[in-house]
Structure formats: C-alpha cells, structure tokens
Amino acid sequence: MKTRTSMIVVGIFFLLVIGITVYFNKPKVSGDLPEFFDDAVQADEKQKVPKDHAYPKINEALFDFINENKVSGGVPKDGIPAIDNPKYVSAQKAEQKSYVKDDEIVFGIAYKDKTLAFPQDIMYWHEIANEEVNGEKISVTYCPLTGSVIGYKGKNLGVSGVLYNSNLVLYDRETNSEIPQILGVGVTGDLRGTYLEQFPVIVTDWKHWKTQHPDTRVLSLETGHNRNYDRNPYPGYDDLLRVWFPLAAKSDKFKTKDWVFGIKNNGEFLAVPKEQFKTVQKDKIILGGDEIKLEYDSTFQTMRAYNENEEIPAIQMYWFAWYAYYPETRVWKQ
C-alpha cells in the first residue's frame, strides 16, 4: 500500500511539473518560418551525411532557431532514464508474466540476427532503449508527445530533458550533442549538422508481431528502475486536440493528432494520412526526383516505402508534429 501511495504522489507531482512548465513556456515564434532546407546533398559531397543516402542540406539558421526555441520538458537531463542494458524474455514468458497482451502496442525490430519487441507500456517511462547487435550500437527512440518511434544507428543516446516542437530532444552520450528526434540531425556540439542513420521500427500490436515473429524476445520489466508499468503517465493525452508545448508551425489541414506517415527523400517531404491510405493499399509517387512505392502492410497495420528495392523509413506520428518540423511538406491524396 505504501508503494502504491508513493507512486500516486510521484505521478501527481510529475503532472504538476508539466503543467507549470507548459504555463511558463510561451511560444516564441509566429508567422511564416524562414527557408531552412536547401537542395539535396549526396553522401559523397558531405562527410556528415550517412553513406548511400541523399538528404536535404540544412541551413545553419535552423540550428540557431531550434536552440532559441527549445523548451524544458519539466524533467532534468536523464530525468527520464534510458534503458542502457535491456533484458529480454521469450514471447511465451512475456505472456505468462503479463508483460504484454494481444491488443497492446509494441515497437518491433528485426535487425540482423535479432528480433526484439519493446512494449509501449515500458517505453512510455524510458523513451529510449540502447542495444548492441553484432558490435553495432542501435537505439529505439519513442516520444509519447508526438507519437513518433524512430530507430537510430551508431550512438548511445539519452533523454536531454528539453523539447522542440513538443518532441523529444535526444543527446549523444559521447559528445553531449543534442538531436531532435524527428529531425535526426545534431543541433549542438560536435554532431551539429550530422545526420543520424535510421533503421525501420514497426509499430503494431503484440498479437500480429508474435504471429509473424514467434521467436521474438520481449523487453523485460526488469529495467533497473522502479516504475509502475501498468499505468500510462500521459492518461487521455492521445484523445486531446491540444498540444502541451510550443510549435514552430501549425496547420488545421488535419486534426492535431491524426496519424500520418512521414517520408523524406532527397530534400522533399511527404505526409500520408494513415486512415485514407489503408483503404488504397498501394501507390507510386515522385518524391525528391525518385519514384517511391508506397504499400500498406495490413499484417502490421503500417505503411512501408521503397526507393527502388531499398526500404526507406515511413515514420508514423501525429500530424501536428510532422507539420511543425516540415511545414513545406506535400500531402498524399487519393
């Protein structure tokens, strides 16, 4: 009973801190944003771009703009602790221990020789899980405020405690550089201007993930931290139209928290509304000068995007978040 009471007190305190932070963090920006993105730059033209990919060249002004407009998320650096030494159990044991149920959301990765599932109920409280596969560092990152789940390679990441566009700002533990999660580019320190390379993460329910990957390992509740993983620390947030923190740009084309898939290719941006696209299933579009194939994966209830035979990330997130970062985005239409 004492532990339960303590958790309730901690939860109330956490929400109170967020409320005070939101009240005092007034938006600093308004009107049209300056142009931050130039023509695409190829990998062999700039060392900071991951090999074999083409990305937009970002004006230095964007980094200054972000640093001037990021706000406190109400917690200190590492106040939301990343999981640095994740432990896993089998699918069978996860169900026996009620770690995850059929209709609950997991973030699934099939990366090299590892197939792993990260229950959303655990990731709410940690936002980052750092793993190593065959000597390569990878991180599964999740921002509950923007609904975005993104996999990054090559870094050991932590939660900075600040937000930009209501979105998690990561930091690299080696250089202390900050990286807005959706942007995926360092904005401070040694990584300023450096793109982090992504890998696909599937957001789906446990029933469908385990059916396709019966040998998957599941993130254990033994995280090394005392959290009530049966409780959502953001109750009701998904159903609210209101966003808690300032945004650089806003659009009423869709409802604030409608789900879209965000795609970037060669300096162009596309938002695909989830509910509209899943009735169509397949399409081809020209984005950044390339023909991109779009496919709705009904098994996992997600979208996949391909440039020729290479899969490129199609990241599910709230509409407000994608637009706030990329107000020049195109929008897919039937």
N, C-alpha and C positions, 0 to 999 in steps of 0.2 A: 504493500500500500504506500509506503514511504517513497519507493522508487517511482511509482506511478504519479504521485503528487509532485515529485520533483520534476518529472518530465513535463507535466502540465504547466508548471511555473516557468520552466525554460521556454516552452512553446509560446506562452503569453508574452514573455519578455522579448522573444525574437520578433514577434509580430509588432510589438510596440516600437521596437527599434526601427523596423522597416517603415512604420507609419511616420515616425518623427523624421527619418531620413527623407522620405518622399516629400513631406511638407516643406522642408527647408531647401530641397534641391529643385529650384525652379528652372525651367528650360532657359538656356542661354541663347538659343538660336531660333530664328524665324525666317520666313520668306524662302526664296529660291537659294539652293545650295550652289556654290561655285563648282565649276567642272574639275573633278578630281582625277578622272581617268583619261589617259591618252591612248594612242593606238597600241595594239598588242605588241608585246616584245617576245621574241623567240628565245628559247633556252640558251642558245649559243651566243646570244647578244648580251646577256647579263648574268653574272655568276649567281645572283641571288634567286634566280628562278629555277625551280626543280627541272631536272633533265627531261627532255622529250615532251614538254608541255609548253603551251603558249598562254601567256597571261596578259592582262592589261598592265600598262605602265602607269603607276600611281604617282600623281604629283606630290612633291614634298609637302605641299599645303595641307593635304589630307591628314598627315601625321600630326601636324600642329593643331589642326582643327579638332581631331579626336582628343588629344591631350588637354585641350582647353575645355572640352565639353563632357569628358567622362566624369562620373559622379560616384560617391561612395554607395556601396550596396548594403550598408548597415552592419557589415561584419569586417573585422581586420583581415589582413593578409593571412591566408591559411586558416581563417576562422571557420570556413567550410573545408574540412580536411580531405584532400585527395586520397584515394586508396593506392598505396605505393607497393604493397606486397600482397596482391589479391590471392585469396584462397578459393578453391572451387570444389564442388561436389558433383556427382553424376546426376543425370536427369532424374533417375529413379529416387535417389536420396533427396534431391531438392523437393520432389513432390511429397515424399514421406514426411519431411520436416516442414512442409507447407511454406517453403521459401517462395514458391511461385505457383499460381493457379492458371488454369487453361485460358481464361479471358484477360489475364493481366499482361501488360506490355513488357517486352524485353527488347534490349538492343543486342542484336546478334551479329557476330563477325565470323567469317570463315577465312582465316588469313594463314596462308602457307599450310603448316601441318596442325593448326589449332582451330577448333570450332568452339566458340565461347558465347554464353548468353549472360547479359548483365540486366537483372531485373530493375525496372524503373523505380520500384519502391525503395531500392537501396541507393540508386544513383541520385534520387531526389536530395539525399543528405550529403553527398560527396562530390557530385558533378564531374569528377574526373577519376578514371581508373587507369593507372600506368602499368603496362605489361611489357614483357620482352619475349620475342619469338625468334628463335634461332639467332640470338645475339643482337637482334634489331629492336630498338625501343619503339613502342607504339602506345598511343593514348586514345581511349574512348572518352569523349567530352560531351557533356549534356548541360544545356541551360534550360531550367524549368520555366523561366520567364519568357523565353522566346520559342520554346518547344523544339529547339534545334539539337540534333545529335550528329556529331562530326568526328570521324577518326583521323588522327594525325600521326605521322611517322617521324621518328628520329629525335624526339625530345622527351625530357622528363618534365611534366607540366604540373603547375599548381594553380590554385584559385587566388587571384590577386586581391579580391575584396572590392574592386571597382567595376563599374558597368559603363558601357557605351551603347546607346540605343536600347536600353533595358536588357542588354545582352552581356553574358559572362565575358570578362576580360581575363584570359589566361596569362600566366607568366612562366617563362622558361627558367628552370631552377639553376642552370649552369651560368646564364648570362644576366638573369634578373630582368630580361626584356619582357615587355607586355605585348600580348597578341589578342585583339578582339576575336572572339571565337568564330563568328560568321565571316568576317573579313579574311582571317587566316594569314595575316601579314603582321610582322613585328612593327610596333609604332614607337618603341623606345629602345635605348641601349644598343648593344652590338647587333641585334636582329632587326633593327629599324630598316624597313624596306625588303626584308627577307620573307619569301613565301614559305609556309609550311606545306609539305606534301600530304595530300589526303589519301585515305583508303575508304572503301564503302562500308557503311554500317547499316544493317537492316533493322528498321523499327516495325515490329509486328507483335502479335500475341503469342503467348507461350505455346498454345496448342499447335499452331501452324509451324513454329520454329522446331519444336521437338519432333514433329512428324517428319519434317524434311531432314533433320539432323539428330537422329536418336542417340548418337554418341556424344552429343554436345556436353560440355562441362558448364556448370552454372556458378556464378559468383556466390560465394557463401556469405552468410550473415556474420561470420567471424571476421569482421573488418578491422578489429583492434580499437574500435570506437563504440561508445555507449550511445546508441540511438534507438528510437522506437520506430522500427522499420514497418510497423503495421499502420503508422499514421502518416498522412500526407501533410508536409509542412506548409503547403500552399492550398488549403481547402477552398474550393469554389473558384479558384483563380481562372481555370480554363473556361468557365462559363461567363466571366465578366467581360464586357466590352472594353472596360477601362484598362489602360496600361499604367503601371505604377511609377515608371521613371521617364525622364525626358527623352524625346525622339528628335533626330535631326530633320526628319521629313515625315509627312503623314499623307495618307490617301484614303478616300472613302469609296474607292472602286469596289472593294470587297469589305466584308465585316472585319473588324480588327483581328479577330482570332480565327478566321477561316484558314484552313490548311492549304498551303501551296507547296509545290516542289520548286526549289530554286536551282537554276543551272547557269554556269558560267562557261563561256568558250571564246577564246581569242578576244577578250575585251568587250564582249556583249553579254547581256544578262536576260534571262527569261524566267518568268513565273508561270507555273502550270497549276491551275486550281484543281485540287485533288478530286472533289466531288464531280466536277464536269468531266475530267479526263477519264475517270474509271468507267464511264459509260461508253467511251470511244475505244479504249484499249490500246490502239496503235496509231502512230502518226509519224510523219517526217517533216522537219522544219530546217530552214537555213539559219544558222546562228554563228556569228563570227566568221562567215565565209565558208563554213563546212556544213555538210548535210548531217544532221543529228537525228538518229532514230529514237523515238520515244515509245516505250512499251509499259503497259500497266501489268504488274505482276500480281495476279489475283490470289495466288497462293499466300503471299506475304502482305497483300493489300498495300503495295508500294509501287513506285514508278522507277524504271531503270532507263538510263540514257546511254547511247552509244555513239561515238565518233568513229566511223568505220567499225572495226571489231573491238575497239577499246572502250570499256565502260568508263564513263565519267560520272562524278558524283551528282546525284539529284537529291538535294537535301530538303527533307520535309521540315517546315517551320510555319509559324504564324505569318499571315500576310503583312501585318504591321512591321515585323522585323525585317523581312526581305526588302520591303519598300524603303524603310528607314536607311538601310545601307546602300541600296541601289535604286534611287528614285528614277533613273533613266531606264529602268527595266522595261522590256517588252512583256506582253501578257499573251499567253496562248489562248486561242479562241477556236471553237468548233466551226 
